[in-house]
Amino acid sequence: MSLAHLAVNFFVALFALIDPVGNVPVFAAATGSASPAGRRLLALYIALFALAFMAFFFFTGLGILQFFGISLAAFRIAGGILLFLLGLDMVRGDFAERFTDPAEAEPSTFGVYARRRFERLVVPFAMPL
C-alpha cells in the first residue's frame, strides 16, 4: 500500500469519524448568541482538544484495550450500541436543545464564553463517540 493510498484512507476515516458537516447545525445552535470572535475561539479550543484526544488514543488505544482485556470485536459492538443510542436521541428532537442555553448571557470577554461553551460541546465535537 502506497503512502498516498494510506493517507487518503486515513483522511476518509477521520472525516467520517468527526463528521464536520453533520456538526455544523449543532455548533451553530450552540453558539447562536456568541460573537464571531467567540465562535472562532471556541472552534479553536474544540479542534485542539480533538487533536490531542485522537493523538493520545492513536498511540495508547490498543494498549489500553489489552490492559483491560477488551477485544476489538467487543469494542466494535459497544460502539455500535452507542451509535444506536445516539441516533435514537437525535430522532427524539431534543438533541440540539441540550447544548443551547437561551438564559445564558454572553460574558464581557469572549474567552470566558468560549471556555463555558467548550465544557458543553467537547463531547459531540471532539469525542463524537
C-alpha atoms as one frame of an Amber mdcrd trajectory, in Angstrom:
protein
   0.000   0.000   0.000   1.472   3.332  -1.020   1.785   6.272   1.321  -0.728
   8.300  -0.721  -3.293   5.490  -0.534  -2.778   5.192   3.211  -3.161   8.963
   3.659  -6.423   9.005   1.671  -7.820   6.094   3.691  -6.804   7.799   6.936
  -8.385  11.111   5.898 -11.660   9.476   4.824 -11.910   7.520   8.076 -11.110
  10.608  10.139 -13.626  12.700   8.187 -16.329  10.082   8.770 -15.494   9.848
  12.464 -15.541  13.570  13.196 -18.394  14.393  10.742 -17.748  18.130  10.358
 -20.726  18.589   8.016 -23.117  16.969  10.489 -21.760  19.004  13.391 -22.332
  22.385  11.727 -26.006  22.664  12.840 -25.150  21.693  16.411 -22.298  24.211
  16.530 -24.494  26.938  15.030 -27.294  26.260  17.522 -24.934  26.126  20.482
 -23.087  29.321  19.594 -26.005  31.360  18.288 -25.533  34.141  20.817 -21.736
  34.259  20.538 -19.722  36.919  18.799 -17.682  35.872  15.749 -14.500  36.073
  17.826 -16.060  33.856  20.493 -17.074  31.307  17.863 -13.572  31.233  16.417
 -12.001  30.775  19.843 -14.445  28.009  20.718 -13.762  26.262  17.407 -10.026
  26.510  18.123 -10.458  25.011  21.622 -12.504  22.134  20.228 -10.069  21.469
  17.373  -7.032  21.425  19.676  -8.758  19.150  22.169  -9.859  16.794  19.388
  -6.301  16.655  18.056  -4.866  15.874  21.492  -7.590  13.310  22.199  -7.076
  11.467  18.906  -3.279  11.564  19.172  -3.409  10.130  22.692  -5.607   7.205
  21.704  -3.740   6.655  18.445  -0.628   5.841  20.429  -2.177   4.200  23.509
  -5.565   2.829  22.410  -4.651  -0.794  21.708  -2.534  -0.951  24.846  -5.440
   0.274  26.965  -7.804  -2.272  25.418  -5.298  -5.078  26.012  -4.703  -3.937
  29.592  -8.422  -4.229  30.374  -8.810  -7.438  28.356 -11.258  -5.971  25.840
 -11.220  -7.497  22.386 -11.547  -5.364  19.284 -14.806  -7.147  18.378 -16.348
  -6.294  21.762 -15.229  -2.693  21.352 -16.902  -2.528  17.931 -20.147  -3.925
  19.344 -20.112  -1.343  22.136 -19.507   1.392  19.542 -22.494   0.167  17.539
 -24.696   0.310  20.618 -23.530   3.862  21.329 -24.282   4.888  17.739 -27.758
   3.380  18.029 -28.474   5.272  21.251 -27.134   8.500  19.754 -29.380   8.026
  16.727 -32.402   7.494  18.967 -31.538  10.654  20.854 -31.323  12.620  17.608
 -34.667  11.272  16.371 -36.403  12.454  19.536 -35.654  16.038  18.536 -34.153
  17.456  21.716 -30.569  16.726  20.692 -29.591  20.294  19.707 -31.550  21.839
  22.579 -29.329  20.065  25.077 -26.339  22.135  24.013 -28.072  25.520  23.943
 -28.939  27.650  26.928 -31.031  30.695  25.965 -30.894  32.095  29.516 -27.105
  32.264  29.441 -25.946  35.746  28.500 -22.606  36.211  26.832 -19.950  37.387
  29.301 -17.961  40.520  28.622 -14.920  38.609  27.375 -15.288  36.010  24.678
 -12.589  33.843  26.270 -14.829  33.147  29.268 -17.744  32.412  26.948 -15.641
  30.016  24.859 -14.437  28.134  27.934 -18.007  27.722  29.240 -19.307  26.516
  25.897 -16.304  24.222  25.463 -17.378  22.267  28.541 -20.757  21.525  26.932
 -19.583  20.946  23.380 -16.475  18.849  23.871 -18.397  15.556  23.699 -20.316
  15.963  20.447 -17.378  17.526  18.601 -14.051  16.358  19.978 -15.229  12.965
  21.252 -18.100  12.057  18.923 -18.449   8.529  20.243
